[in-house]
Amino acid sequence: MDAAISTLGNGLILALAGSKVNLHAILHSIAALEQRSFHRAATVIGTDQSVVSRRIHALEDELGVSLFGGDRVGVRPTAPLQHGGDPDSCGGGRAAAEPRAGDPGH
């Protein structure tokens, strides 16, 4: 998990150069990655799941990639997140990642 968090951090730093992304969105993304759940991330952070979800979706929109996919068990990093946030290294932005809308665990 530490390698995934390091990759997330490095990818976000590169992707966010010159961007106006909310720092809370980055922290919420790291918590979701660690907890493998938006709900558990919200509990750890001390906020509502909807806040975590909205901030992560805003970050995904800013970056142009989906960072997380989900199933009934929780969320998992998508290919762009696993490749340091570089959509070109995994075949392209949102098209290469799982869809966001309605993913369980979000």
N, C-alpha and C positions, 0 to 999 in steps of 0.2 A: 504494500500500500504506500510506503514512503516514496518509492520510485514514481508511482502514479501521481502523487501530490507534487513531487518535484517537477515532473513533466508538465503538470497543469500549471504550476507557477511559472515555469520558463516559457511555456506557450502563451500564457496570458500576458506576460511582460512584453513579449515580442508583438503580440497582436494589439496591445493597448497603447503602444507608443503613439502619442498625439491624440488619444481618444479621451472622451469625457465619461468613461464608465464609472459607475458608482462602486466605491470600495466595498460596500456591504454586499454587493452582488458577487464579488470575488470571494469574500469570506464565506458567504452562504454556499457558493459552489464547492469550496474546499470542504465545508462541513457535510454537504450532501455526498461528496466523494468518500469521505471518511466513514460516514454513517450508512451509506448505500440506501438512503431513504430521505426524501424531502421532509417527511413527518418527523423522523428521528432527528434530523438536522435542526428542525425548528425547535424541538424540545431542548436540545443541547444549547442552542443559541438563546432560547428564552423568548421566542416569538411564535406567531401563527404559521402554519404550513403554507397558507396562501401568500404570505409575505415572502417566504423563501422561494416559492414557485414563481411569483411575479418578478422578483429580482433576477433569478436565474434566466427566465425567459427573456427579460430585457437585455441581459448580457449576451445571450445567444443571438438575439436580433442585432445587437451592436457588432458582434464578431462575424455574423453571417453563417454560423454553424450551430448544429445541435450538439450540446456537450454531453447530454445524458439520454439514454434510452431506458425503458422500464418494462417491468412485468409484474406479476402479482407478488413477487418476492421483494422487489425494490428497484432502485435505479442502478445503472451501470454506465461507465464512461463509454462514449461512442468513439468511433475511429479517429475523428479529428482530435479529440481530447487525448487519446492514447498516442497520437503522433505529435504531441506538443502544440496543439492548436493550429497546425498548418494544414488547411484543407487540401492543398496541392499534393501533400505527401501521401494522401490516402484516396485520391481520386476525385476530389472536389467537395465543395461546401455542403450545404444541406442535403443535396442529392445523395451524398455518400453516407450520410448519417441516418439514424432511425428518425421517423416522424415524432414530433413533440406532442401534438394535440392529443389529449385523451390517454396518454401513457399512464398506466397504473403506477403508483409509487410517486408520481409527481404530486 
